[in-house]
Amino acid sequence: PDASASAAASPSGLEIVALGVRGGIVDGDLSAFLIHPSGDFRSLMCDAGTLGNGLLVATKRGNLGGRTPDQTLGSDIKAFLITHAHLDHVAGMLIAATDYPGKAVYALPSTNEVLGEDYLNWAAWPNFSDRGKAPRLGSLHLRDMAPGVATPVAGTAMTATAWPLEHGGVQSTAFLVQAGNSAVACLGDHGPDGASGGERGHQLWRALAPFVRSGQLRTIITEASYSDPRPESQLFGHMTPKYLIASLRDLAEEVGRPNALLGVTVIVSHVKYPVGGEAAYRKLILRQLGDGRDLGVRFIVPEQGDRWSSP
Ligand SMILES: Nc1ncnc2c1ncn2[C@@H]1O[C@@H]2COP(=O)(O)O[C@H]2[C@H]1O
């Protein structure tokens, strides 16, 4: 039996560790969130742009729950949820596959298709998957998800449900991770609804509003890549604080009660920090998020290695 599963029977809450938080160009700190039920180390990753370096940073900060990076990578992480196959969301997973086999990869079919055809093809990278060009090394088990259907995450006490998002012409994904009565939403890169974005954002909030209303969904990991103002032609399928706040107002309306989002934490990831200008840019993003303070959410602009408990 897996000793790390000892408290799995009564999960209350989900633990989140930010192994990578940035968009942009610092390759040791790219989108990667470790999630597991409280008291149960069997984990999944929502994206894994950075993996090894994030584990080292989280350990140094004392935020890996007493586990070593090797234990986390070798035994705790059972699965990856991949929002889309852009390099900055999958590089850590692909690189670690050389030494840490036996993980499931859950994604919408379009994402798994890119993983298989464009990376795991023996040219860009050896085929560590169980599909595509032979020989198949079989370390990563690619599993296609059906939108809106809760899927048990193999080897964990969690389920994941996927909804499509629009990211500059690429299909991206939002995942709802659930264990017991707790839920965390982890959204991949996406732009505002509208011309190219269609209604994906709105449709997601319609699906998630009942979970907010019931108090299960208390933490939303989402993106604001750039500060305001930013011309739409330069968004490349991303959000700014202005667009994020507008989107959260849409969620609040769907939830449909006064103070709809009170008690919800919004973790704002994928900020494209100018190298060397991190502190000032972080301040600017936080200040601009202040325009949404009437929503009652707690905005967090995370740093690598941060850890939170979601009730
Ligand atoms: N048309 C474009 N011109 C210049 N840069 C782009 C264009 N489209 C995408 N990008 C950049 O490529 C990056 C790919 O990853 P991201 O989506 O995080 O952010 C994107 C932008 O930084």
PDBQT file of the ligand as one rigid body, heavy atoms in Angstrom, charges set to zero:
ROOT
HETATM    1  N1  LIG A 401       1.632  37.162 -33.670  1.00  0.00    +0.000 N 
HETATM    2  C1  LIG A 401       2.571  37.179 -32.716  1.00  0.00    +0.000 A 
HETATM    3  N2  LIG A 401       3.576  38.071 -32.761  1.00  0.00    +0.000 NA
HETATM    4  C2  LIG A 401       4.518  38.097 -31.797  1.00  0.00    +0.000 A 
HETATM    5  N3  LIG A 401       4.518  37.285 -30.738  1.00  0.00    +0.000 NA
HETATM    6  C3  LIG A 401       3.527  36.389 -30.635  1.00  0.00    +0.000 A 
HETATM    7  C4  LIG A 401       2.517  36.285 -31.619  1.00  0.00    +0.000 A 
HETATM    8  N4  LIG A 401       1.684  35.300 -31.251  1.00  0.00    +0.000 NA
HETATM    9  C5  LIG A 401       2.154  34.799 -30.090  1.00  0.00    +0.000 A 
HETATM   10  N5  LIG A 401       3.260  35.457 -29.714  1.00  0.00    +0.000 N 
HETATM   11  C6  LIG A 401       4.088  35.210 -28.507  1.00  0.00    +0.000 C 
HETATM   12  O1  LIG A 401       4.319  33.816 -28.461  1.00  0.00    +0.000 OA
HETATM   13  C7  LIG A 401       3.967  33.374 -27.160  1.00  0.00    +0.000 C 
HETATM   14  C8  LIG A 401       3.559  31.943 -27.057  1.00  0.00    +0.000 C 
HETATM   15  O2  LIG A 401       3.213  31.701 -25.701  1.00  0.00    +0.000 OA
HETATM   16  P1  LIG A 401       2.145  32.611 -25.008  1.00  0.00    +0.000 P 
HETATM   17  O3  LIG A 401       0.821  32.311 -25.593  1.00  0.00    +0.000 OA
HETATM   18  O4  LIG A 401       2.328  32.597 -23.568  1.00  0.00    +0.000 OA
HETATM   19  O5  LIG A 401       2.513  34.116 -25.462  1.00  0.00    +0.000 OA
HETATM   20  C9  LIG A 401       2.789  34.288 -26.816  1.00  0.00    +0.000 C 
HETATM   21  C10 LIG A 401       3.360  35.615 -27.232  1.00  0.00    +0.000 C 
HETATM   22  O6  LIG A 401       4.309  36.066 -26.306  1.00  0.00    +0.000 OA
ENDROOT
TORSDOF 0
